[in-house]
Amino acid sequence: MAKRATARDVAEQAGVSKWTVIRAFTPGASITESSRAKVMVVAERLNYRPNLLARSLATNLTHQVAVLVDDFENPYKLSFLERLTLELQSEGLVAVLININEHFDHVHALLNADQRQLDAVIMCGTAFRTEMLQDIRLDGAAPMFVLARDSQIPGVPAINCDTTLAIKDLCRHLYGKGYRRPGFMAGPKTLSTALGRHRGFKAFWKAHGIAEMPELVAHHYSAASGAEAVRRYLNEVSPADRVDVLLCENDVLAFGAMDVIRGEFGLKVPADIAVAGFDNTLFAAAPAYDLTTYEQPVEAMVKATVAMILGREPKKTVIIPGRLVVRGSA
């Protein structure tokens, strides 16, 4: 195997200094175009590629970003990660995907990221708690960003969909369709409150004279948990007393709920019970679900996050409006 070319090899053949070679491959570095062109011609001929590890020692930047995920059962996460990793890679950054689970919590992941000198941490899951991320051991750790969820942690920006507007748009649509017996399916109790969707839903209907409504609780953000929650509800409540519309905290819960409503109880959607979700995942548009839902502005949220990581925008919480997607389920 041929020896890998070094910056010194390129410098000697291009007739420039080693530091000129380094500047030629450093975005924003001060170097004339003629010098850069000379370096690039030789680098191409020698198949030279900068040693990113060596550069990180000099700049204290690794160009690696940790992405913490804890809800892999949600199909929405796959398209979200696709958009996020594409944007990171287009900026020369590498995503380090970390699976948060019962054996590896957020504090361990953040400490691990700090030891590896990762430049930033993006949390795009649901299970972290504020007190967990204020662990004293995390002082001085890499900058943290919360993506697609609210953050109540000082100094940790949240880049999120405008939940208040989203729920108002959904509720106005449902109210306009004539539904008056609303119900809400929430995710795990300790997590769903941070999403703000349930609070907004209750506030809207209370303002319209409906103070009490059923709350169905799913223990996980999964289709199986959505199915279990609605099955339990339908078995316990008589047909005359059931909701006429059910808003689920996300699409995957709605999928599970619809499968049980139609498949196990023989009810029609939306004639007997209308169902709406949140996220506009890939399967939401499928004829099997035809789900009314709310689409988060994923591309805008991702771009805002990466801009903060790169220092192009100040680190601050950003709230971005999405859009209502009306289909046949509600």
Secondary structure, DSSP 8 states (H G I E B T S, - for coil): ------HHHHHHHHTS-HHHHHHHTSTT----HHHHHHHHHHHHHHT----HHHHHHHHS---EEEEEE--TT-THHHHHHHHHHHHHHHTT-EEEEEE-BTTB-HHHHHHHHHHTT-SEEEE-SS---TTGGG-GGGTT---EEEESS---STT--EEEE-HHHHHHHHHHHHHHTT--SEEEEE--HHHHGGG-HHHHHHHHHHHTT-----EEE-SSSSHHHHHHHHHHHHHHS-GGGS-SEEEESSHHHHHHHHHHHHHTT---TTTT-EEE-SB--GGGGSTTT--BEEE--HHHHHHHHHHHHTTSS-S--EEE--EEE--TT-
